[in-house]
Amino acid sequence: MQKNKLTLSVQYADPRLKDSVPRPLIRRWVQAALLAPAELTIRFVDATEGQTLNRDYRGKDYATNVLTFAYTEDEDAEVTQADIILCSDVLEQEAAQQHKPLVDHAAHLIVHGVLHAQGYDHEEEEEAQEMETLETEILHTLGFADPYAERA
């Protein structure tokens, strides 16, 4: 299978996950979710920055797990461009609550963000099902369990 061209910047504004979620893993996960060439930035932030970004750009005053800022509006664009922001605090909390390894949850959120960058959404039930199915398939190829399956 041909890999799509990828220009990837990884920023650890919050350095806590730098060792457990290193650049080579992130590149592998992003590449697996790419449907076209892309220029992406993945940025890890703390709860304060995550909350500020979510409030300023989405009108929601809390930190969320992943925010995707897609800059490629034109479906005919040759390169997908986006910033994907992951909040380390929320990522750690959710992994613990869902009884899954941090690295599994990070892979899921990165794949999720990359799909958003490429126009996938989950506002409507049909779109959500399509996106969840694709996420599960991509994560399976990477050796991860179904992120939507219940865990004990």
C-alpha positions as CSV (number, residue, x, y, z in Angstrom):
1,M,0.0,0.0,0.0
2,Q,1.4,3.4,-1.1
3,K,1.9,5.9,1.8
4,N,0.6,9.4,1.3
5,K,3.2,12.3,1.5
6,L,3.2,13.6,5.1
7,T,4.8,16.7,6.5
8,L,4.4,16.4,10.3
9,S,5.3,18.7,13.1
10,V,4.9,17.4,16.7
11,Q,4.9,20.0,19.5
12,Y,5.0,19.1,23.2
13,A,3.9,22.4,24.8
14,D,3.0,20.1,27.7
15,P,5.9,17.7,27.8
16,R,4.4,15.1,30.1
17,L,3.6,12.6,27.2
18,K,6.8,13.2,25.2
19,D,8.3,9.8,26.3
20,S,5.1,7.7,26.3
21,V,3.7,9.1,23.0
22,P,6.9,9.8,21.0
23,R,7.1,11.2,17.5
24,P,7.8,7.9,15.6
25,L,4.6,6.4,17.0
26,I,2.6,9.5,16.2
27,R,3.9,9.5,12.6
28,R,2.9,5.8,12.2
29,W,-0.6,6.5,13.5
30,V,-1.1,9.6,11.4
31,Q,0.2,7.8,8.2
32,A,-2.3,5.0,8.8
33,A,-5.2,7.4,8.9
34,L,-4.2,9.5,5.8
35,L,-6.3,9.3,2.7
36,A,-4.3,12.0,0.9
37,P,-1.1,14.0,1.2
38,A,-1.1,16.2,4.3
39,E,0.7,18.9,6.3
40,L,-0.2,18.4,9.9
41,T,0.8,19.7,13.3
42,I,0.1,17.6,16.4
43,R,0.3,19.7,19.6
44,F,0.1,18.4,23.2
45,V,-1.2,21.0,25.6
46,D,-2.2,21.2,29.3
47,A,-5.8,21.8,30.5
48,T,-5.4,25.6,30.6
49,E,-4.4,25.9,27.0
50,G,-6.9,23.2,26.0
51,Q,-9.7,25.1,27.7
52,T,-8.7,28.4,26.2
53,L,-8.6,27.0,22.7
54,N,-12.0,25.2,23.1
55,R,-13.6,28.3,24.6
56,D,-12.2,30.8,22.0
57,Y,-12.8,28.6,18.9
58,R,-15.8,26.5,19.8
59,G,-17.5,28.5,22.5
60,K,-17.2,25.6,25.0
61,D,-15.5,26.6,28.3
62,Y,-13.7,23.4,29.2
63,A,-10.7,21.4,28.1
64,T,-11.6,18.6,25.6
65,N,-9.6,15.6,24.5
66,V,-8.8,16.6,20.9
67,L,-9.5,19.7,18.8
68,T,-8.9,19.7,15.0
69,F,-8.4,22.9,13.1
70,A,-8.7,21.9,9.5
71,Y,-7.5,24.6,7.0
72,T,-8.3,22.8,3.8
73,E,-11.9,23.7,3.0
74,D,-11.8,22.7,-0.7
75,E,-12.4,19.0,-1.3
76,D,-10.2,19.3,-4.4
77,A,-7.2,20.5,-2.4
78,E,-4.2,18.4,-3.1
79,V,-2.9,18.6,0.5
80,T,-4.8,18.4,3.7
81,Q,-3.6,21.0,6.2
82,A,-4.6,21.0,9.9
83,D,-3.5,21.5,13.5
84,I,-4.6,18.7,15.9
85,I,-4.5,19.7,19.5
86,L,-4.5,17.0,22.3
87,C,-5.0,17.9,25.9
88,S,-2.7,15.7,28.0
89,D,-4.8,16.1,31.2
90,V,-8.0,15.0,29.5
91,L,-6.2,12.2,27.6
92,E,-4.8,10.8,30.8
93,Q,-8.1,11.1,32.7
94,E,-10.1,9.4,30.0
95,A,-7.6,6.5,29.6
96,A,-7.8,5.9,33.3
97,Q,-11.7,6.1,33.4
98,Q,-12.0,3.8,30.3
99,H,-9.4,1.3,31.8
100,K,-7.2,1.4,28.7
101,P,-3.5,2.1,28.2
102,L,-2.6,5.7,27.6
103,V,-0.9,4.9,24.3
104,D,-4.1,3.1,23.0
105,H,-6.2,6.2,23.8
106,A,-3.6,8.6,22.3
107,A,-3.5,6.5,19.1
108,H,-7.3,6.6,18.9
109,L,-7.5,10.4,19.5
110,I,-4.8,11.1,16.9
111,V,-6.5,8.9,14.3
112,H,-9.8,10.6,15.2
113,G,-8.2,14.0,14.7
114,V,-6.6,13.1,11.4
115,L,-10.0,11.9,10.1
116,H,-11.6,15.2,11.2
117,A,-8.8,17.0,9.3
118,Q,-9.9,15.1,6.2
119,G,-13.5,16.1,6.4
120,Y,-15.0,13.3,8.5
121,D,-17.5,14.3,11.2
122,H,-19.8,12.7,13.8
123,E,-22.6,15.3,14.1
124,E,-25.2,13.0,12.5
125,E,-25.7,9.3,13.5
126,E,-24.8,8.0,10.1
127,E,-21.6,10.1,9.9
128,A,-20.7,9.0,13.4
129,Q,-21.1,5.3,12.5
130,E,-19.0,5.7,9.4
131,M,-16.2,7.6,11.3
132,E,-16.2,5.1,14.2
133,T,-16.0,2.1,11.8
134,L,-13.1,3.7,9.9
135,E,-11.3,4.5,13.2
136,T,-11.8,0.9,14.4
137,E,-10.4,-0.5,11.1
138,I,-7.4,1.8,11.1
139,L,-6.6,1.1,14.8
140,H,-7.0,-2.7,14.1
141,T,-4.3,-2.5,11.4
142,L,-2.1,-0.8,13.9
143,G,-2.7,-3.6,16.5
144,F,-5.1,-1.8,18.8
145,A,-8.4,-3.0,20.1
146,D,-11.8,-1.5,19.2
147,P,-11.7,1.9,21.0
148,Y,-15.5,1.8,21.3
149,A,-15.8,-1.6,22.9
150,E,-16.6,-1.6,26.6
151,R,-13.8,-2.5,28.9
152,A,-14.1,-3.9,32.4
